[in-house]
Amino acid sequence: MKVDATVAGLGVAFARARELEADGFDGLWAGELNQDPFLALAVAAEATEGIGLGTSIAVAFARSPMTLAYTADDIQRHSHGRLTLGLGSQVRAHVVRRFGMPWGRPAAQLREYVLALRAIWSCWHEGAALAYEGEFYRHTLMPPDFVPPQHDFGPPPVLLAGVGEAMTRVAGEVADGFLCHGFTTARWLRERTVPALREGRARVGATMDGFEMVATPFVVTGTEAQIAAALPALRQRIAFYASTPAYRGIFELHGWAETREQLTVLSKSGRWDEMARLITDEMLDAFAAIAPPDELPSRIADRFGGLLTRLSLTLPPSLDRAEAADLARRIREECTLREISA
């Protein structure tokens, strides 16, 4: 298993990327929360030579496939082939009300989005005629002056994020890998995610060989006091995700449907402080790896060893660089041992 870390924002991207590469991390990921992840990756590419660069995630439906194809091709060229393009659909409210973009059938639309990207890149890199016509996207014009400068690195691999089984099947069918949502459990991955991915792969005559599985799990570590101080915010975060209808299946799988319904009612009435009280210790343990640094590698390997190909860590600032690098090394070694024994 490869062990990566996250980069938060353009202002810190140069220094953070340089540190992560020097400290032995395999990759870094930038997400789209309140900044553009591609700007951070462009800066990170300047600061580094070999570390992997990825978006986790970029919001696909906030951009047209053509716009994103140009951006990804630029980063791929600039980084000498180190980009992994991680995409997600976001939810309807954000796509329509925050980005002002249309919303259709997200799984079908994202499937078509990836196929449109591949058609555009095939035009640029292989000289194929651009003739993509689908239900949601149509790309049929590419004059020579608008073809980007050529490079030898090819298109980036595309990973899709999802939780529900329909979107997960689409990822298995058209993507090169899957980005697991932070709000997930090892049981959900084994009993719902992997079977849906296998089904999607089977649709195109493929197996899971070479298919990336990437997760950024909730991690709480530090001293006993630091862990205790971090748990209220984690309870609040889990409660927020659980109240969202799109993620209800995970709570139902674990037998917590009644709690999920209560959380939804509370969220609709704005009673946010009350929601965290419904998140039990059992729920915390299912969604998060909670342990002091010396126990954390084993705890993560118990959950994800043999299941993931990459693990991205968001570690607390209480860990200094040397501690974080050592933790990443031990997680990598522990998970590798589990893979070998499996």
C-alpha distance (Angstrom), angle and dihedral (degrees) to the residues before:
residue distance angle dihedral
M1 . . .
K2 3.78 . .
V3 3.79 118.2 .
D4 3.78 119.7 -144.5
A5 3.79 137.3 172.4
T6 3.78 137.3 -145.6
V7 3.79 131.1 -107.0
A8 3.80 118.1 -150.9
G9 3.77 113.6 -156.4
L10 3.76 145.6 -19.8
G11 3.80 96.2 -88.2
V12 3.80 95.0 62.1
A13 3.80 99.4 30.4
F14 3.82 98.3 97.9
A15 3.79 97.6 49.9
R16 3.80 94.8 36.4
A17 3.82 93.7 50.3
R18 3.80 91.8 48.9
E19 3.80 91.0 50.5
L20 3.80 94.0 48.0
E21 3.79 92.8 50.9
A22 3.81 91.9 47.4
D23 3.80 90.6 48.5
G24 3.80 93.8 55.2
F25 3.80 102.9 -105.3
D26 3.79 113.8 154.0
G27 3.78 97.9 -141.0
L28 3.77 147.1 -9.1
W29 3.78 129.9 -135.6
A30 3.80 130.9 -155.2
G31 3.79 120.1 -161.0
E32 3.79 132.9 -154.3
L33 3.78 105.9 -119.9
N34 3.81 109.4 119.3
Q35 3.84 99.7 -18.0
D36 3.80 138.5 48.0
P37 3.83 107.9 -93.6
F38 3.80 94.2 -154.6
L39 3.80 93.2 63.4
A40 3.81 90.1 54.9
L41 3.81 90.9 48.9
A42 3.80 92.3 49.7
V43 3.80 89.2 54.9
A44 3.83 91.7 43.8
A45 3.81 89.8 52.9
E46 3.81 89.4 57.0
A47 3.80 91.4 50.9
T48 3.81 97.9 48.8
E49 3.79 143.6 45.8
G50 3.79 110.5 -158.5
I51 3.80 113.9 5.5
G52 3.81 116.2 114.7
L53 3.82 118.8 -107.5
G54 3.79 123.9 -151.8
T55 3.79 145.3 164.8
S56 3.78 114.8 -127.1
I57 2.89 89.2 -158.8
A58 3.78 136.3 -11.9
V59 3.81 112.3 -178.5
A60 3.80 105.0 -115.1
F61 3.79 98.2 -166.1
A62 3.81 92.0 54.2
R63 3.83 87.8 69.2
S64 3.77 137.6 40.5
P65 3.81 116.1 -111.3
M66 3.81 89.5 -112.9
T67 3.81 93.4 53.2
L68 3.79 91.6 49.0
A69 3.81 92.5 44.3
Y70 3.81 90.2 59.0
T71 3.81 93.7 46.1
A72 3.80 94.2 47.8
D73 3.81 92.2 45.8
D74 3.80 90.2 51.6
I75 3.81 92.4 51.7
Q76 3.81 91.6 44.4
R77 3.80 91.0 53.0
H78 3.81 93.9 42.3
S79 3.83 93.6 49.3
H80 3.83 94.9 42.9
G81 3.79 93.6 -115.3
R82 3.80 101.7 -41.4
L83 3.81 100.2 122.4
T84 3.79 125.1 113.6
L85 3.79 110.0 -171.2
G86 3.80 109.2 -143.6
L87 3.80 113.5 -171.9
G88 3.78 135.6 -174.4
S89 3.78 134.5 179.9
Q90 3.82 98.5 -135.2
V91 3.81 115.2 -151.1
R92 3.79 128.4 -67.2
A93 3.81 97.8 -102.3
H94 3.79 93.0 55.6
V95 3.80 95.8 42.8
V96 3.80 93.8 48.4
R97 3.80 103.7 30.9
R98 3.82 103.2 29.1
F99 3.81 102.5 32.4
G100 3.81 96.8 26.4
M101 3.80 92.6 -133.6
P102 3.83 130.7 136.0
W103 3.80 122.0 -94.5
G104 3.77 124.1 -150.6
R105 3.79 130.5 148.9
P106 3.80 101.0 -27.5
A107 3.80 100.7 -155.6
A108 3.80 93.7 47.3
Q109 3.80 91.4 42.3
L110 3.81 94.3 50.4
R111 3.80 90.6 48.0
E112 3.79 89.2 54.7
Y113 3.80 91.0 43.8
V114 3.80 91.9 59.8
L115 3.80 92.0 45.6
A116 3.81 89.3 51.2
L117 3.81 90.7 51.1
R118 3.78 90.9 51.2
A119 3.82 91.3 49.0
I120 3.81 91.1 52.1
W121 3.80 92.9 47.7
S122 3.81 90.8 46.5
C123 3.80 88.0 55.6
W124 3.80 92.1 51.0
H125 3.79 100.4 39.8
E126 3.80 103.2 30.4
G127 3.79 102.7 27.8
A128 3.81 94.2 -117.4
A129 3.78 118.3 157.1
L130 3.80 112.4 -99.4
A131 3.78 103.3 -120.1
Y132 3.79 108.6 142.1
E133 3.81 114.4 150.8
G134 3.78 119.5 169.0
E135 3.76 140.1 149.5
F136 3.81 94.8 -90.3
Y137 3.81 105.0 21.8
R138 3.79 136.1 36.9
H139 3.81 123.0 -172.7
T140 3.81 115.7 171.9
L141 3.82 106.2 137.2
M142 3.81 126.1 79.1
P143 3.83 115.6 147.7
P144 3.84 112.9 -166.5
D145 3.81 93.6 -109.6
F146 3.81 89.6 63.0
V147 3.80 96.5 53.5
P148 3.84 109.2 106.4
P149 3.82 121.4 -118.0
Q150 3.78 111.0 -76.9
H151 3.81 122.7 -107.1
D152 3.80 136.4 174.3
F153 3.81 99.5 -122.9
G154 3.80 101.0 81.7
P155 3.79 125.7 -148.3
P156 3.81 118.6 -35.5
P157 3.79 120.8 -106.6
V158 3.79 111.9 -96.9
L159 3.81 121.5 -136.3
L160 3.79 123.1 -172.8
A161 3.77 127.2 -150.7
G162 3.76 124.0 -143.0
V163 3.77 148.5 140.1
G164 3.79 106.5 -165.0
E165 3.76 121.0 75.8
A166 3.83 96.3 -117.4
M167 3.81 93.1 57.2
T168 3.80 90.6 41.7
R169 3.81 91.6 54.7
V170 3.81 88.8 51.4
A171 3.80 89.7 53.0
G172 3.79 90.2 52.8
E173 3.78 90.9 49.4
V174 3.82 103.7 46.4
A175 3.83 108.8 12.0
D176 3.79 135.7 77.3
G177 3.78 93.5 -132.9
F178 3.78 148.1 -10.8
L179 3.81 131.1 -106.3
C180 3.78 109.9 -149.3
H181 3.78 114.7 -141.7
G182 3.79 114.7 -116.2
F183 3.79 87.7 -122.4
T184 3.78 96.0 72.3
T185 3.77 140.3 99.5
A186 3.78 133.1 -137.9
R187 3.80 89.1 -114.8
W188 3.82 91.5 54.2
L189 3.80 90.8 49.4
R190 3.80 93.3 50.7
E191 3.81 99.0 40.1
R192 3.82 101.8 34.8
T193 3.80 113.3 11.0
V194 3.80 102.4 47.4
P195 3.83 94.8 44.1
A196 3.82 90.6 50.0
L197 3.80 91.0 48.5
R198 3.80 90.9 49.5
E199 3.79 89.3 51.4
G200 3.79 91.1 51.7
R201 3.80 92.0 47.3
A202 3.79 90.8 49.7
R203 3.81 90.2 56.2
V204 3.81 89.1 66.9
G205 3.80 96.5 35.6
A206 3.80 94.5 -103.9
T207 3.79 135.9 127.2
M208 3.78 132.7 -147.2
D209 3.82 91.1 -96.0
G210 3.80 108.2 123.1
F211 3.79 92.3 4.6
E212 3.82 112.0 133.9
M213 3.81 121.3 -128.3
V214 3.80 111.5 -168.4
A215 3.79 128.3 179.3
T216 3.79 136.5 178.9
P217 3.80 100.3 -164.1
F218 3.76 126.6 -169.5
V219 3.81 106.0 -93.6
V220 3.80 126.8 -172.2
T221 3.78 118.3 -177.6
G222 3.78 142.4 147.3
T223 3.77 133.3 82.0
E224 3.79 120.5 -17.6
A225 3.80 89.6 -99.7
Q226 3.82 92.8 48.0
I227 3.79 91.7 50.4
A228 3.81 91.8 49.2
A229 3.81 90.6 49.5
A230 3.82 91.9 52.1
L231 3.80 98.0 49.4
P232 3.85 99.4 78.1
A233 3.81 91.4 58.7
L234 3.80 90.2 46.8
R235 3.81 91.3 51.6
Q236 3.80 89.0 51.5
R237 3.78 92.3 49.6
I238 3.80 94.2 49.3
A239 3.81 90.1 46.6
F240 3.80 91.0 52.7
Y241 3.80 93.7 51.2
A242 3.80 92.9 43.6
S243 3.82 90.8 54.8
T244 3.82 90.3 59.4
P245 3.83 112.1 95.5
A246 3.81 92.6 -140.9
Y247 3.81 90.4 66.7
R248 3.79 99.7 41.4
G249 3.80 94.6 108.8
I250 3.81 93.4 71.4
F251 3.79 93.8 56.9
E252 3.79 90.4 44.6
L253 3.82 92.0 52.3
H254 3.81 89.5 55.5
G255 3.82 93.0 47.1
W256 3.82 95.8 -106.8
A257 3.80 99.1 118.1
E258 3.79 93.5 124.0
T259 3.80 91.4 54.1
R260 3.79 90.7 48.5
E261 3.80 90.8 53.9
Q262 3.80 90.7 50.5
L263 3.80 90.7 50.1
T264 3.80 91.6 51.3
V265 3.81 91.4 52.1
L266 3.80 91.9 48.9
S267 3.81 93.0 47.9
K268 3.80 92.5 51.9
S269 3.79 89.9 54.7
G270 3.81 93.1 45.7
R271 3.81 94.5 -115.4
W272 3.80 93.2 143.4
D273 3.80 97.7 153.5
E274 3.80 91.7 57.5
M275 3.80 93.5 52.8
A276 3.80 97.1 69.1
R277 3.80 91.0 57.7
L278 3.81 89.6 66.7
I279 3.81 93.3 60.2
T280 3.80 106.4 96.2
D281 3.79 128.7 -156.3
E282 3.80 88.1 -106.0
M283 3.80 89.8 57.8
L284 3.79 91.7 47.5
D285 3.79 90.5 52.5
A286 3.81 92.1 49.6
F287 3.80 95.1 51.9
A288 3.81 103.4 33.5
A289 3.78 140.2 46.0
I290 3.81 101.4 -130.7
A291 3.80 116.7 -179.3
P292 3.80 143.4 112.0
P293 3.82 113.7 -87.8
D294 3.81 94.9 -97.2
E295 3.83 91.8 56.0
L296 3.80 99.3 36.3
P297 3.85 99.0 85.5
S298 3.80 91.6 55.4
R299 3.80 91.6 45.0
I300 3.81 91.8 52.3
A301 3.81 92.7 44.6
D302 3.81 90.2 52.2
R303 3.80 89.0 57.5
F304 3.78 104.4 35.6
G305 3.81 109.7 16.2
G306 3.80 108.3 127.4
L307 3.81 91.0 6.7
L308 3.82 105.3 75.7
T309 3.80 132.3 46.8
R310 3.81 94.5 -161.5
L311 3.79 133.8 25.0
S312 3.80 120.7 -163.3
L313 3.79 116.4 -157.3
T314 3.78 129.6 -151.2
L315 3.78 100.9 -169.6
P316 3.81 128.2 -171.3
P317 3.82 118.4 -101.4
S318 3.80 88.4 -120.2
L319 3.82 87.6 81.0
D320 3.78 113.5 79.6
R321 3.81 122.3 -141.3
A322 3.80 95.2 -93.2
E323 3.81 92.2 49.2
A324 3.80 92.4 47.7
A325 3.81 92.5 48.4
D326 3.80 91.6 48.5
L327 3.79 91.1 48.2
A328 3.81 91.4 51.5
R329 3.81 90.8 49.6
R330 3.80 92.9 50.5
I331 3.80 92.8 46.5
R332 3.80 89.8 52.0
E333 3.80 92.0 49.1
E334 3.80 94.8 45.2
C335 3.81 93.5 48.9
T336 3.79 91.4 46.3
L337 3.79 90.5 53.6
R338 3.82 89.9 51.9
E339 3.80 90.5 50.5
I340 3.79 91.7 51.1
S341 3.81 93.2 47.6
A342 3.80 90.9 47.7
